[in-house]
Amino acid sequence: MCMYDTKPPFRELIKDLLLMSLSAGDLSRALDAVSESVTTFYPDVKIWFAETLGRRQSFLSGAGKESFLPPERTQLSDRYAVFMQNAQNIPPEEKEILLSIFKIITVIYEDG
């Protein structure tokens, strides 16, 4: 039995995320594109972004299938957070890179 890995390399995902986020024009479109790409690359992961409003979180964008597992929350800035279900399916070094990209996106579009 011959098996081939048809998944593109992680480096290609990173290039795509950077290009999409820079050309998106605003935060909402950037987060839509990024969340769709990440959940396509990692089909078992659900990801969504939220804006922190006092003690509340307001949904901004997201993609993926609901898994009914508790999400992992990461604060990207004072104003934005990302939630991921099944984040353990992402290798730790890749997850750190993704979180860095998410932080960069929120900085780029912070005031827009």
GIDA-V946089 format. One record per residue. N is the residue number from 1. RES is the residue in three letters. PSI is psi in whole degrees, -180 to 180 (* if undefined). Layout:
n | res | psi
N | RES | PSI
N | RES | PSI
This chain:
n | res | psi
1 | MET | 127
2 | CYS | 125
3 | MET | 137
4 | TYR | 143
5 | ASP | 110
6 | THR | -3
7 | LYS | 130
8 | PRO | 155
9 | PRO | 153
10 | PHE | -36
11 | ARG | -35
12 | GLU | -39
13 | LEU | -45
14 | ILE | -46
15 | LYS | -46
16 | ASP | -43
17 | LEU | -44
18 | LEU | -46
19 | LEU | -45
20 | MET | -44
21 | SER | -36
22 | LEU | -30
23 | SER | -1
24 | ALA | -38
25 | GLY | -31
26 | ASP | 168
27 | LEU | -45
28 | SER | -48
29 | ARG | -38
30 | ALA | -46
31 | LEU | -36
32 | ASP | -51
33 | ALA | -44
34 | VAL | -45
35 | SER | -39
36 | GLU | -45
37 | SER | -42
38 | VAL | -42
39 | THR | -21
40 | THR | -41
41 | PHE | -40
42 | TYR | 85
43 | PRO | -20
44 | ASP | -1
45 | VAL | 137
46 | LYS | 138
47 | ILE | 139
48 | TRP | 153
49 | PHE | 147
50 | ALA | 151
51 | GLU | 134
52 | THR | 122
53 | LEU | 92
54 | GLY | -120
55 | ARG | 4
56 | ARG | 159
57 | GLN | 126
58 | SER | 121
59 | PHE | 134
60 | LEU | -48
61 | SER | 159
62 | GLY | 171
63 | ALA | 163
64 | GLY | 168
65 | LYS | 139
66 | GLU | 132
67 | SER | -7
68 | PHE | 22
69 | LEU | 154
70 | PRO | 136
71 | PRO | 157
72 | GLU | 126
73 | ARG | 133
74 | THR | 124
75 | GLN | 121
76 | LEU | -32
77 | SER | -177
78 | ASP | -26
79 | ARG | -25
80 | TYR | 148
81 | ALA | 158
82 | VAL | 142
83 | PHE | 136
84 | MET | 130
85 | GLN | 143
86 | ASN | 31
87 | ALA | -20
88 | GLN | -14
89 | ASN | -6
90 | ILE | 127
91 | PRO | 140
92 | PRO | -42
93 | GLU | -35
94 | GLU | -38
95 | LYS | -41
96 | GLU | -40
97 | ILE | -45
98 | LEU | -45
99 | LEU | -37
100 | SER | -42
101 | ILE | -42
102 | PHE | -41
103 | LYS | -43
104 | ILE | -43
105 | ILE | -44
106 | THR | -31
107 | VAL | -43
108 | ILE | -43
109 | TYR | 17
110 | GLU | -46
111 | ASP | 3
112 | GLY | *
